[in-house]
Amino acid sequence: MSDQTLPQPKTAKKIKRTPPVHPVESESILGFLWDAIKLSGETISTIVRGKFALHDLVVQMASIGVDGSWIVIAIAMSTGAVFALYTATFALSFGFAEAVGGTIAYAELNELGPVLGGIAFAARSGAAIAAEIGTMVVTEQVDALKAMAVPPVRYLVAPRVLAAVIILPFLTVLADIAGLFGGYLSATASGVPGGTYLASIYKYARASDLTNGLIKSLVFAFLIGIIACLQGLKTKQGATGVGRSTTRSVVLCVISMVIADLFLAFILKQQGGAR
């Protein structure tokens, strides 16, 4: 036999594999905005034409309204009490106890009520909407609707968005009342007479303050409904995808609300003029 050794096989090069990127996470902001605009147009068209089941609307109103009201009330009352505590302490140190109630009412009706109510609504009801629709997507129930020529917007999106637009203004009013009541308890405990607190609200609060808050709540409700439904419809990768869509839904809802609140505050302030 020859002493010549056989050539050794070349070692295969290791191939670096990059982990797959979830399509929702790699989606551009412009792509998401375009999808949201398209879904908004389809939803508004469906609602205006009445192409949805009234029973579905009632079920969604009961689900997102009754079940989420106690969260809104608890958050609003606690925040109103804390805000009144600091306001009363500051006002009493300068002898302005008669301005405490009006200050609380102005902040509560214009800002705290609609914003805190919207955040609580997004965290509870928006997350539930995204999770419910996302589960229907991964279990192929949405595909079954399409196979039966039933548009998902008509059956899934329109009732939920309209229910949110109807319910959130009522929850905002509850948040306003709870916040003012919490402020009353905190202010009186800090030394502000109850009659002075109520008289200050009557003197300084305006109907336009309540109207501004309700306008904000309508915009917030539509944004929450559209974003939650859109994230649910974009769900992929099973149970993991449902959790991811739910988280993204809450985050995007809160971000969109804060941005919308900034623009609405300036617009409504210009419309309302000086106090």
N, C-alpha and C positions, 0 to 999 in steps of 0.2 A: 504494500500500500504506500501511496505517496505521503510524504510528510507535509504536503501542502494543506494548510488548514482552510476549511470552508469559510467563506465570508459571513461575518455576523450580520444578522438582519438589522436594518436600521430601526432605531427606536421611534415609534410613532409619536408625532408631535401632539402635545396636549391641546385640545381645542377649548378655548375659553368660551363658555356659554354665559350669555347675559340673561338675567332673570326676565321673564316676560313682564311687560308693563301693562297694567290694567288700562283698558281703553278709556275708562272714565277719568282716571288720574292723568293721562297724557293728553286729554282733550284741551284744546285751546280755549281761552276766554271768549274769543270771537265766535267760535263754534258753539259754545254753550249759550251765548247770548242769542245767536241766530235760532237755535232750537227752541229757546224760551219764547222768542218772538213768534215763531211759527205756531207753537202750542197755544200761546195766548190768543192768536187770531182764530185758530180753530175752536178754541173754547168759547170765546165771545160769540162767534157765529152760531155755535150750537145752543148757547144759552138764549140768545136773542130769538132764534127760530123755535125755541121750546122743544128741541129734539133730545129730550132726556126724560127719564121716568121720575114722576113726582115722588113715588115711594122711596126711590134711592136718595132723593134730596132730603126727605124727612128723616130717614135713617141716619144719614151723615150729620144732619143738624143735631140730632139727639146724641150721637156718639161724640162729636168734637165739642159740643156746647155744654151739655150737662156734666159730662165726665171731667171736663177741664176747668169748670168754673171755680171750684174750690182752690185750685192752684193759683189762679189769677187773684182771687180775693186775699189769700194768705200773703202772697208776695206784695200786693199793693198796700195792704194794711201795715205790714212790717216796715216797708219803705217809707210810707207816709209818717209813721210814728218816729222813725229815726230822723227824717228830714225836719219834722216839727220840733224835735228835741234840740237840735242844733240851732234852728231858726229862733226858737223861743229863748234859748240861752243868750244868743247874740242880741236879740231885740230888747230883752229885759235889761241887759247891761247898759243900754243907751236910752231906756225909757220909751221904747216904741212898741209896747205890747199890743196896741191897736192895729199894727200892721202884720201881725203873725198870721192870722187867718187868711187875709187876702194874699199874702205871699205863698202860703201853702196851696190855696186854691188855684192861683195863677200857674204855679209849677205843675200841680197835679193834673189839671184839666188840659193844659197845652202839651205837656211833655211826659210826665211820669206815668200817667194812666195809659195812654196809647202805646208808649214804647215798652213799658214793663209788661203790659197785657199782651203785646205782640210777641215779645220774647218768650213769655210763658206759653203762649199759644203755639209758637214754633217748636219749642222744646217738647211739648206734650203731643199736640194734635198733628203738627207737621211731621214729626218723627213717625207717628203712627200711620199717617197716610203713606209716607215713603216705604215703610216696612211692609204694609199691607199690599201695596201694588207691586213692590219688589218680589214678594213671595209669590204673587200670582204670575209674575214673569218667569221666575226660575222653575215653577211647577207647570209651565206651559199653558196656564189658563188663558193668558192674553193671546197666545197663538190660536187657541181654540176659538176665542171670540172672533179673531180675524178670519178663521176658516169658515165661520158661520156668517160672515159678512156683517158683523156687528162692530162698528168703529169703537176702539178703546176710549177715544175722547168722549163719545156720547155716554158710554156706560160707566167709565171709571173717573174721568177727569172733570167733566162739567158738573156733576152733582157735588163733588168734593170742593171745587173752587167756589161755586155759588153758595154752598153751605158755610164756607169760611167767611165769605163776604157778608153774609147775613148775620152770622153769630158773633164775629169779633167786635163790631160796634156795641152790641149789648154787653159783652164781656168788658169792654172799655168803660162803659157807664158803671158797671159793678166795681171795676177797679178804682174809678174816681170816687165813688161813694165810700168804698173801703179805705182808700187812702186818706180822705178827709176825716173819716171817723177815727182812724188810727192817729191822725194828727191832732184831733180833738183830745183824745185820751192823753197823748204825750204832752201837749201844750198845757193842759190843765194841771197835769202832774208837775210841770215845771214852774207853775205859778201864774199862768195866764188865766184870767177868769173865763169861764165857759161862755158867758154872754158876750164878752169882748171878742172872743174868737169867732163866734157866729156872726156878730155884727160886722166884723171886718170882712168876712166872706161876702156878706150881703152888699157891702159898700164897694168893694173892689172887683169882685168877680163879674165877668160879662158873659152874655150868651155866646158871643163869638169865641170865647175860650173853649167852651164845650164843643162848638161847631168845628173849630180847628182840630181838636182831638179826634172827633169822629171822622173827619176827612182823612186824617192820617191813618186811622184804623182801617178804613176801607182800602186804602192803597196797600197797607201792610198785609191785609187779609188776602188780597189778590196775589201779591208776590209770594206769600207763604204757600198758597194753594198751588200755584203754577210750579214753583221750584220743587216742592215736595212730590208732586205728581211726575214731573220730568225726571227727577232722580230715581223714582221708583220704576219708571218705564225703561231707564237706562241700566237697570240692575243686571249683572252677569256674575258668573262663577258661584252659583249656589248660595248657601247660607252665608259664606264669607262676603259675597257681594251684597247681600241684603244689609248686613251690618255696616258695610262701607257706604252704601247709598244712604242709609239712615243718618249716619254721622255727617256726611257731606251735605245732606239736606238741611240739617239744623245749622251748620256753619254758614252755608250760603244764605239761608233765610235771615240770620242775624246780621250778616254783612250787608245784604241788600237793604234791610230795614234801616240800618244806621245811615247808609248813604242816602236813601230816599228821605229819611227824616231831616237830614241836613238841608236838602233842596227845598223840601216842603216848609221847613221853618222859615227860611228866607222869603219864600213866595207868600206864605200866609201872613207873615209879618208885614210885608209890603201892602198886601190887600187890606189888612186890618188898620194900618196907620198907627199913630201915637195914641197912647191910652189917655 
